[in-house]
Amino acid sequence: MKHGPEAALKARLATLANIPKAWPNIDFDPTKPGNLPYVSCTIVRSRTADDTLDGEAPIVVGALIATVVVDNGTGEVVADSLAEQIAALFPMGATIPAAGMTTQIMQPPHIREGNSDGTYWRVPVSIPFQTFKTP
């Protein structure tokens, strides 16, 4: 079950081919030429449930946090445009099958306010999902 949401969400985000993606526990150097701007991706699980007696149909609820990262001082247009492209990949109600699971987008993606960490400007996009075993 652990890889269901990751496989589906990574596959969908990979269709945005014009920007590198940084996933947890995979080496990524933002200072390497060609790696800016990029999308920093994290999957946050909020709960797991299973309404079956045999425990064979778990449902995972969570969110993909896809944060657009650009150089600080470059303005908001590039980051906001990329954030909108990411949000458009995950419309509410979309279903994404992968690894014997189905991941469904439960709410419209939410583009949050941008912020600076001193070096980079970051614009997070929160994408709520639910993943369940494909029947």
C-alpha positions in Angstrom: 0.0 0.0 0.0 2.8 2.4 0.8 3.8 2.9 -2.9 0.2 3.4 -4.3 -0.1 7.1 -3.8 3.6 7.8 -4.6 3.4 5.9 -7.9 0.2 7.6 -9.1 1.2 11.1 -8.1 4.7 10.8 -9.4 3.4 9.6 -12.7 1.0 12.4 -13.1 3.5 15.1 -12.0 6.1 13.6 -14.4 3.9 14.8 -17.3 5.1 18.3 -16.4 8.3 17.6 -18.2 9.8 21.1 -18.3 10.9 21.3 -14.6 13.0 19.0 -12.4 11.3 17.3 -9.4 12.9 16.7 -6.0 11.4 13.8 -4.0 12.2 12.8 -0.4 15.3 10.6 0.1 16.5 11.0 -3.5 19.6 13.1 -4.1 18.8 16.5 -5.7 21.2 19.4 -6.0 19.3 22.7 -6.7 22.6 24.5 -7.4 23.4 22.2 -10.3 22.9 24.0 -13.6 19.5 23.4 -15.1 17.9 22.4 -11.7 16.2 25.8 -11.1 13.4 26.3 -11.0 12.3 22.9 -9.6 9.4 21.3 -7.7 10.0 20.0 -4.2 7.5 17.1 -3.6 6.3 15.7 -0.3 3.4 13.3 0.3 1.8 13.8 3.7 -0.6 11.1 4.9 -3.3 12.3 7.3 -5.0 9.0 8.0 -5.4 5.4 6.9 -8.7 3.5 7.3 -10.1 0.1 6.4 -13.7 -0.8 6.6 -13.3 -4.5 5.8 -13.1 -7.3 8.3 -10.0 -8.8 6.6 -8.1 -5.6 6.4 -7.5 -6.0 2.7 -8.9 -2.7 1.4 -7.1 0.1 3.1 -7.8 3.7 2.2 -5.1 6.4 2.6 -6.0 10.0 2.8 -3.4 12.7 2.5 -2.0 15.5 0.3 0.8 15.9 -2.2 2.6 19.1 -1.4 4.3 20.3 -4.6 6.4 23.4 -3.8 7.6 25.4 -6.8 11.1 26.8 -6.0 12.7 29.6 -7.9 15.6 32.0 -7.2 14.8 34.7 -4.7 14.2 38.1 -6.3 13.0 36.7 -9.7 9.4 37.9 -9.1 6.3 35.9 -8.6 5.2 35.3 -12.2 7.4 32.3 -12.9 6.6 30.5 -9.7 2.9 31.3 -9.8 2.7 30.1 -13.4 4.3 26.8 -12.6 2.1 26.4 -9.6 -1.0 26.9 -11.8 0.4 24.3 -14.2 0.8 21.8 -11.4 -2.7 22.5 -10.0 -4.2 22.0 -13.5 -2.7 18.4 -13.6 -4.8 17.5 -10.6 -8.4 18.6 -11.1 -10.9 17.6 -8.4 -12.3 14.2 -9.1 -9.4 13.0 -11.3 -8.5 9.4 -10.8 -5.0 8.0 -11.3 -4.4 4.3 -11.4 -1.0 2.9 -10.4 0.5 -0.1 -8.7 -2.9 -1.8 -8.1 -4.3 1.3 -6.4 -6.5 4.2 -7.5 -5.7 7.7 -6.3 -8.5 10.2 -6.5 -8.1 13.9 -6.1 -10.6 14.9 -3.4 -10.7 18.7 -3.6 -9.3 21.4 -5.9 -5.6 22.0 -5.5 -4.8 25.0 -3.3 -2.0 27.3 -4.4 -0.7 28.8 -1.2 1.0 32.2 -0.7 4.7 32.3 -1.7 7.4 32.8 0.8 11.2 33.4 0.9 13.7 31.2 2.8 16.4 33.8 2.1 17.8 32.0 -1.0 14.7 30.8 -2.8 11.1 31.9 -3.4 8.7 29.0 -2.7 5.1 28.6 -3.7 3.4 25.5 -2.3 0.6 23.7 -4.0 -1.5 21.4 -1.8 -3.2 18.5 -3.6 -5.6 16.5 -1.4 -6.0 12.8 -2.4 -7.5 9.5 -1.3 -5.9 6.2 -2.4 -7.7 2.9 -2.3 -7.2 -0.6 -3.6 -8.4 -1.0 -7.2 -11.2 -3.6 -7.2 
